[in-house]
Amino acid sequence: MAESPEKSQSEGTPAADMYPRKILEYMEGFLISKTVFTSCELGVFDVLLDAEHPLSAEKISVAVCASLDGTQRLLDACTGLQLLNRHTDNGEVLYSNTEQASIYLTRSSPLSLYQSIQYSSRTIYLCWHYLTDAIREGRNQYEKAFGVTSEDLFQALYRSDEEMVKFMQLMNSIWNICGKDVVTAFDLSPLKIICDLGGCSGALAKQCTSAYPECSVTIFDLPKVVRTSREHFVTEADQRISFHQGDFFKDPLPEADLYILARILHDWPDERCIELLCRVYKACRPGGAVLLVEALLHEDGSGPLTVQLYSLNMLVQTEGRERTAAQYAALLAAAGFTDTEHRLTGKIYDTVLGKKEA
């Protein structure tokens, strides 16, 4: 006998007594994001770190040049999010950073996500305003979000020097946290000459030279990215890191034992991925390999949720998508690579390794 429509399918709870807790959490998720974005932008966590002791809302409001009422509400929300600790001293309420806030939300921390958060707030968040349009049209929304043509993906991404530096800082913060895991997921020590295609700020190249003392890394990227990386990110102390300027779809690739494509293929549709991988295969030394660093979907597409959301972001921002390990293996096979393996790191990004026969 069919269950009556007013009953829940799972627990038999009358519909009138149900509470849509999960749906409400989803509806209001953006409130949490914007609270974190605003707290970082105002420098709340930096002020508390520099103070080295708990501060009152009044002192924090003065330090960040904000209203006392607004600051008080923001601090309470951050306390609810477990980003701040709340103390009482002689009846006065004081605030201090949690350990995670000090490590990841302050600008001076080596593991800071501050620049990543700024990019999410000022670029990704604006693009997501047009998610409905992206789904209807099946293309990215840079033109609507920023008034720039999106025909050339990286002209849109790097639409100004300031925007390019922001994107490179985003990459830097990500690889400072996840880089070691992805470059050590496989033993890459036999592959001495490495080319990091689209190596951007050089953060992943630095992880390679740290993990493999005998390797050298060439960062291959667009001329203006190379110039900015030299000016802001890679110093003369990084002696085993060099640069090669060019467009990896058009210009000759330097010969290497290993090519790293980190967060590259997810920007492009399958046909462009195969086109690029064929160019990599041709340049790769016999017995060499290519390492893909991407967020991997489960093989049935059922998760992880973070990667499913990233795939929506690829629609809003790029021409690509997130894929499964098997889908990346098929792209590698189409370009000639064999013996493909993948490794999960337990963090945001995973690795897929394809080899070229000796």
C-alpha positions, 0 to 999 in steps of 0.5 A: 500500500502506498504511503500517504503523501503527507508522510516523509518517505524516509522516516514517516514524519508528518510533513507539517512537522518536518523542518527543512534544516539542510535546505535552509543551510544551503540557502544561507551558505553565501552569508557564511562566505561573505562573512569570511570574505569581509572579515579578511578584507577588513583585516580583523584577523590581522589586527588580532594577530598583531595585538597578541592579546584579546581585544574588545569590539571597540578597539577592533572597530577603531583598528579596522575603521568600521562602525562599532555596531557593525563590527560587533555583529561581525565578530559575533558571527565569526565567533559562531563560525568558530573563527574567533574565541570570545572571552570575558574579562571583568564583564568586558567581552574580548575576542581573539583568533582561533588557531586556524584563523591565525594560520590561514586567515592572516596575511602574514602567515606562510599558509595564508589563504587571504589572497585566495579568499580575496579572489573568491570574493572579488572575482569568482563570487561575481561570476556566480551571480550569472550561474543561471545564465551559464547553465542556460548558455553553456558558456562562461560569464566573464563578459557579463560579470566584467564587461570583457570578451571571453573569447580568449580565456586567459585574456579574460582571466588576466584582464589587467595586471592587478587581476593577473597578480590576484590570480597568481596569489591564489595559485600561490596560496593553494600550492603552499597548502596542497603542493607537497602532497601532489608532487610526492603522491608518486615518486618522481625522483627519477625524472630530473628535468621537469617542465611545469606548464602554466606554472604561474607563480612558481609555487609548485615548482618550489615544492618540486625542488624542495621534494626532489633536490636533484631536479630542475624545473622550467616554468612555461607560461605566457610572457606577462605571467613570466615577467610578473612571476620574476618580479613578485614570486621567484627570486634568484635564490631559487637557482633550480627554477628557470623560465620559458615564455610562450603559449603552450598551444602554439609555441614549441615546448622545451624537452623534459623528462616530466611535464606537470599540468596542474589545474590546466586541463580542467580549463579546457574541453576534451578536444583542446586537452588532447591537442595540448597533451599531443604536444606534450607527448611529442616534446617528452623524452622517451621514458618520461611522463606527464603528471596531471594535478586536478580535483577528481570526481568519483567515477560515477560522478556522485561526488565529492560535492566540492568537486561537483561545485568546482565543475560548475565553477569551471562552467561559469569561469572557463571552457572546461570541467572537472573529470574522473580519473578514467576520463583523464586517463582516456585523454592521456591515452588519446595522446599516446601516454600509457600505464596511467595511474592515479593517486588520491591525496586526501586533500583538494587536488589529486594526481594522474600520471601517464608515461611515455614508452622508453 
